[in-house]
Amino acid sequence: MKKIELFFTFIMLPVDIAMVMASFVLGYSLRGSLDLGQYIFVSDISSYLILSVYSIPVVIIVYATQGLYDNRLFNNMASVFYRIFISNSVVMSLIVLSLFFSKNSEFSRIILGSTWLISLALVFIGRYLVRSVRLVLIKNNIGRKNTVIVGTNDLAKLIAKQLKKHYGSGYKFLGYLSVAGKDKESKVMGGVNDYKDIFQKNTVEEIVICESFAQELSEEMLVYCADHNIAVKYTPILAPSVAIKAYPYQLGLIQMLEIRTTPLNGWGRIIKRILDFTFALILLVFLMPLFLLIAAIQKATTQGPVFYSHERIGRDKKRFTLYKFRSMYHQAEIKENRYWTKENDTRITPLGRILRKTNLDELPQLYNILKGDMSFVGPRPEQPKFVEEFSKEIPNYPNRHRVKSGLTGWAQVNGLKGDTSISERVRYDIYYVENWSIWLDLKIIALTIVILIYELVKGKYEYSTGS
C-alpha cells in the first residue's frame, strides 16, 4: 500500500471525529433556535460535548466494522452513505439506551434526534471532501499505481476499459503482457516470458491476470510479485496453485480476486505504528537512567564503543542501522569471522554476559522502533550479505521483508534464534507475515515476557530447546 493510500486511510479518522462533534454542537444550536414554545435546557452545551467525546470510540469501532475505513469504498459514495446511515443509527441507539438505563433525563431527545440527522450529512460531506482531494491528486498522477494486465483476450481488454473508466481507483494502466506471443494489440509491452524486465523497467506496482499460461511460469511470477511487493489480482477463471490468501475485489461489473501476502496493511499498519512509537518513546524515557548506568560500566570495564551498530535489512528490503549495547570484545566478530553466538562463547565480555542473560543488550533497538526502522514484533533483521545468501537458498525467504523487522518475533518465542535452523526460522516468520493480527502480536509479547523470566533462571531459551 502506497504512503498516500495510508494517508487517506488515516485522515478519515480525524475527519469523522470532527464531523461527529460538530453534529452535537449544531444539534444543540438548532434546538435552541427553533421556536417550539418555552423549554428549559437541563444540560448546557458542555454536557453534549462530553457526550460526543464518550461516543467517539463507539463511532470508530462501528465504522470500522462497517468497512468505512476501507479505501476501496471511495468509488461508491452510495454505499458510503448507506453504511454511514446504518452506523450512525446504531451509535445513536446505543447512546439513547445507555441514557435510558442510567436514568439520565438531562439530555433532550429532540437534540439527540437532530444530532443524528446532522451527523448523516456532515460525515458524508467529510468523506466526499476527502474523496475529492484524492481524485484531484489522482488526476495529477499522484498516488496512481502502475498496472499491467497479463493477457490480451477480450476479458483483458474489458478490464483495461474498466481501469480507465474507474480512474478514481488509482490505477495507471501501462499495457498488456502477451501470453500467446506476437499480438497486434498496440498496448502490448512484451511477452509474458519477459515479465521481470518489464516489471522492473516500468516500476510496476500491480498486475491483473486474466489469461492462463504455463503453470510453472505463473507460479514463478506470483512468487516474484510477492518478493517485490507487487500486488496481484486475477479473475475467477484462474486457480493459482501457489498457496496465497485471496479476497474478492470488484472493478465495475467485473469480479476478481486479490492476492494478499500479508494482512498487515491499511489500518493494521497504522495502528501498529502508533503503538510502536508510543510505547518506544515511553520506555526510552523511563529506562534512560539504566541506559546511562550500562554505558558508564561499559566504558569503565572494556575498550571500544558503548553501542554495537551494524547494517540490517528491513521491510521492503530497505537498509537501516541496528543498535545494541556491545556485549563482545571490540571487533571480535571480525577477528574470528563468526557472526552467530553459541553457548559459552569466549568473545563475550563479563558485562556482555549479564546483558545477554537479561536481554538488556537489545534495549537500544527501542530507538530503531521510535525511528520506524523496526517494530516491537516481527521477523528479526539480518545482515545484507546473509539476506542475499538465504534468498537464493531458502524458498520464500524474501517474504520476511513484507513487514518491519521486530525486537521479538514468532520464531524467537519458539526457540529459533542464535545458532539455530535458518529454514525453520523462516517458516515461522512467514507464518507471522501471513497471519498477522494485533492479538498475535500481544501473544508474542506475552510469550516474550515469560521467556525473559525463564532465561534469567535457566539460561538462553534456544539452547535449552535443543533447536
N, C-alpha and C positions, 0 to 999 in steps of 0.2 A: 504494500500500500504506500502510495506517494505521501510525502510530508504534507502536501496541500490537501490531500484527502483526509489525513489525520486532523488537519487544522479545521476543516469544515465539519468533521465529526465532533470535534471538541467544542467548537464555537456555538453549536446548537444548545449546549448545556447552559451557559450564561444567558443566552437569548431567551430560553424558556423560563429561567428563573426570573429575569427582569419582567417578562410579559405576565407571568403569573402574579407577581407582586403588584404590578401596575393595575391588574384586573381588580384586585382587592381595593386599591385606592380609588379607582374610577367607580367601582360598585358602590362604595361608601358615599362618594361625591354625588353620584347620580341620585341616590335615595334622598340625600339632603336637598337636592334642587327640585325634586318633584313636589307638587302641591297635592299631598294626599291627606290633608287635614292635620290637626295637631298630633304630633308624635314626639315622644321624648326618647332620645337615643340613650339607651342604658350604657352602651360602651362607646368610647371615643375611637378615633381612627387608629390610635396606637395599639389598641386591642386587636384590631383587624390585621394590622401589620405583623404583630406577633403570631397571630393565627396563620398568616401566609408563610412565615418563616418555618413554623412547625409542619406545614403542609408540603414544603419543598422536597424533603426526602421521599415522601409518598409519591409525589408527582414524578420524580426521576425514576423511581422503581417501576411505576405503572407505565410510563412512557417507554422505558427500556423493554418491558415485557411485550408491549405492543409493536416493537420494532421501529419506533420513531427515531432511533439513533443509527439507523442503517442508511448509508449514503445512497443506496440503490433506490430509495423512495423519492429522491429529488425529482425524478422524471414523471411521477404520478401524484400530482397535487390533490387529486380527488381522493386517492387512498390516504394521503396525509391527513386531509380534513376529517375523513371518516374515523381514522384512528385517534385523532385529537378529540373528536366528539365522544367516542367510547371512553377514552382515558379520563377526560375531564369530568364526565358523568360519574365514573367510578370514584374518582378522588372526592368530588363534592358529596357524593352519597356517604362516603366514609367519614367526612367531616361532620355532616348532619347527624349521622348515627352516633359518633363519638360525643357530640354535644348533647344529644338526647339522653344517652346512658349516663353521662356525667351530671345530668340535670342542670345544665348551664343554659339559662334563658336570657343571657345578656346580648346574644348575637341575633340580629334581625334576619328573619327568613327572606325578606324582600332583598336585603343587601346581599345575602349569600346567593340568591337566585340571579340577581343582576351580575354578580361576580362571575358566576358560571357562564352566562351568556357572553359577557365581555371577554372572558378568557378564551372562548372558542375563536373569536375574531382576532384577538391580539396574538395568540400563539400561532395561528395560521399566518397572520401578516408577518410575524417574525421569521417563520420558516420560509415564506415567499421571498422576503428580502434577502435572506441568506442564499437561497437558490438563485436569485437574480444576480447577485455578486459573483457566484460561482460560474454562471453562464457567461458573464462578461469576460471572466478570466479564460474560460474555455475557448471563446470566440477569438481571443488573442493568443491562442496556442499555449496558454499557461495551465499546467496540470493535465494535459491530454496524454493518453497512453498510446505509444506507438504499437499498432496492432497489425498482425499478419494473419491471413486466412490460409489454412492448409487445404488445398483442393481448388478446382476450377469448375466444378459441376454447377448445375442450376441452383442447388441449395447454397453453395458458396457465394454465388452472385446475388442471391436474395439476401443473405446475411450482410454482404457488403453494402447493399442499399439501405438496410436497416441501421447499420453502423453510421452511415452518413445522415440518415433521417433523424436518428436519436442522438444528435451530436452532444446533447446535454449529459449523456452517459460518460463523456470524457474520452471517447475513443478517437484516435487518429489513424484512419485506415491507410496503410502503406502499400499493400498489394497482396498478390497470391503467391503461394508456393505450388508449383505444378506437380501433380502426382504421376501423371501419365507421360511425362517427358515434354516434348515440344507442344506448345499451346499458342493459339492465335490471340488469346486474351492480352490486351495491351498492358494491363497492370501486373502481369506475371513477373516476379522478381528473380525467378530461377527455379530449378528443380528441387524436390524435397531432399535429395541427397546432399545438397549444398546448404542445408539449413543452418549449420554452425556459422559459416562465413557470413551468411545473410543476416542472421540474428545479431552477430557482433558488429557488423558494419553499420547497421541501421538502428542500433540500440533498441532492439525490440523488447517490449515490456509485457506483451500479452499476445497469445495466439488463439485462434479458433479453428479446431479440427473438424472438418465436415466431409471428409472423403477418406475412406480407408486405404491403407497402404501396408507394405510389408511389416509383419508383426515385430520382427527383430529391430527394424529401424524405428518403428513407432515407440517401442519401449525405450530405445536409446534416446529418442527425442524427449520423452517425458522425463527421464532421469536428468537429461541435460537442462531442461527447463527448471526442474526443481533445484538443481545445483546453482543455477544462475538467476534465481529469483524472477523467473518469467512465468506469469500467470497463464493457466491453460483452461480453455473452455472447449467442450466438444458436444456435438449433437447426439441425441439419444440413439441414433442408428449405430453408434460405435460402442464397443465394450472393451475398454483397455484392460490388459491382463496385469498391468502394474497395480499393486495394491495401494492406492492412494484414495483418500476420502473425497467424495464428490457430493455437491449440493446443487439443487435446482436453481436455474437462472433463466429469466425471461427477457428477451430483447424484442420488443414489439409483439408480434404474433408468434414468434419462434421460441420454442422451448429448448433449452440447452442445459448442460451440466457443467458446473465449475469445479475444477480440481483444486483443492486447497491442501497444502502440505503442513500447515500449522494453524490452529485456531487462535494463536496469539497475534491478533491483528485488530484494527479498529479500536473499540473501547477497551478491549482487554489489554492492548498495548499501552493505551493512555493511562489506565488505572494502575497498571504495573509500574509505569514510570513515576507516577505521582507518589506511590507508596515507597518506591526505592529512594527517591530524592528526599522525601520527608524523614524517613527513618535513618537514612545515612547521615543526614545533617544533625539529627538529634543525637545519634550515637557518637559522631565525631566531636561534638561539643562536650558531651558527658564524659567521654573517655580521654579527653585531651591531657589531663594530669598523668594518666597511665602512659600515654604516648611519650611524654616528656621524661618520665622515670625510666622507661625502656631505653630511650635514646641516650640518657646520661650513663646508664650502666654499660651500654654498648660501646660508647666512646672510651669509657674507663677501663674496659677489660680486653678489647681487641682492636687491632688496626683495621682501617678501611671505613667505608661509609656506613651510616646507620641503616639506610634502606638498600634493598636489592631491587633493581629495576631491570626489566627485560621486555623486549618487544613480543607481543602476542597477537593472535588473530581473533577478531570478534565477529559480531553479526555482519552478514553480507561480506565477509572476508576483509573487513576493514582492520587495519593495523592500529594498535594502541600500546602505550607503555604501562605495564603492570607493575605495581609496587608491593613489596613485602618488607618486613623487618628482616635484615640479614641474619641468617641463622648458621651459615657456614663460614669457615675461614675465607678471607678475601681471595677471590678468583680460584677457589678450589675446584669448581666445575670445569674451568678451562684447563687447569693443570692436569687433571685426571681424565679429561674428555668424557665425563659421565654426567648425565643430566637428571637421572632419576635417583631418588634416595632408596636405601634399603635399611633393614633393621640393623642397629648398631653401626651406623655409617660413621666412619672416622673423620669425615670432613666437617662434621657439625661441632660448633663451639659449645662450651658448657652452658652459656646463656641460651644458645640456639636450641639445646635440648629441652630447656624449660619452655621456651617459646613454642616449639613444635608440639610438646606434650600437651600444652594448654591451648594450642592453635592460635596463640596471640600473634604469631608471625604473619597471619593473614589480615590483621586489622587495617593496615594501610590501604587495603583494597576498598575500604569504605569511601576513600577519595575517588577511586575509579568508578564506583557506583554513583557518587554525587555528580561526577562529570558526565555520566551517561555512557561510559565505555562498557560497564558491566551492570549486572543486576544481582540481587541477593541470591536468586535461584536461576540456574541454567547450566548448560554444559561447561566444564572447566576449560579455560582458554589454553591453547597450545602455541608453541613457538612456530614461526613461519616455515622453517625447514621440515619440521615434523608434520605440519599440515599438508605440505606438498607431497611428502613421502606417503603418509597414510591415505591421502586422496587417491593415489594410484593403486594402493594395495588393498584397501578396505571398501567394499561396496557401500554406497550411501553415506560415506564419511562427510562429504560437503554439506549434507542436510543438517548437521550440527549447527551450522552457521546461519540458519534461518532465524535464530533468536539470539539475544545477547548472552555472552558468557556469564557464568554465575560464580558467586563466592562459595556456594554449595550446589549440589545437584542430585538428581535421581540416581546416577551411577555411584556417586560418593557415599550416599546413605546406604547403598547396598554393598559397601566394602570395596568398590572398584576405584581405587586411587593409588598413587605411588607406583610401585613396580608391579602392576597387575595387567591382565589381558586388555590390550587396546581394542580388539574387535568386540569383546564382551562389553567394554565400557561404552563403545559407540552404539551398541544395541540398546542399552539403557538410555543413552542420550536421545536417540531417535524416538524412543517411546515417549520421552518427555516432550519433545518438539511436536509430535503428532497428537498428544493427548493433554496439552496444557490446559490448566484451569486455575483459578485463584485457590480452589480447595486443594489441588495437587501441590501448589506452592506452599500452602500452610502445612500440609502433611510433611513435606520435605524439611521445612524449617523446624517442625516439632521433632522429627526424627534426628535432625542435626543436633539439636539441644541434648537429646538423650545420648547420642554418640559422643558428644563432647564430655559429658559426665562420665560415660563408660571409659573413654580414653584416659581420663585423669586417674582412673583406678587401675585399669587393665593394660594400658598401652594402646598403640595405634590400632585402629579397627581393621584396616586392610591386612595387617599381619596376622591378627588373631583369627580372621575368617578363612585364611588359607587360600584366598583368591589369587 
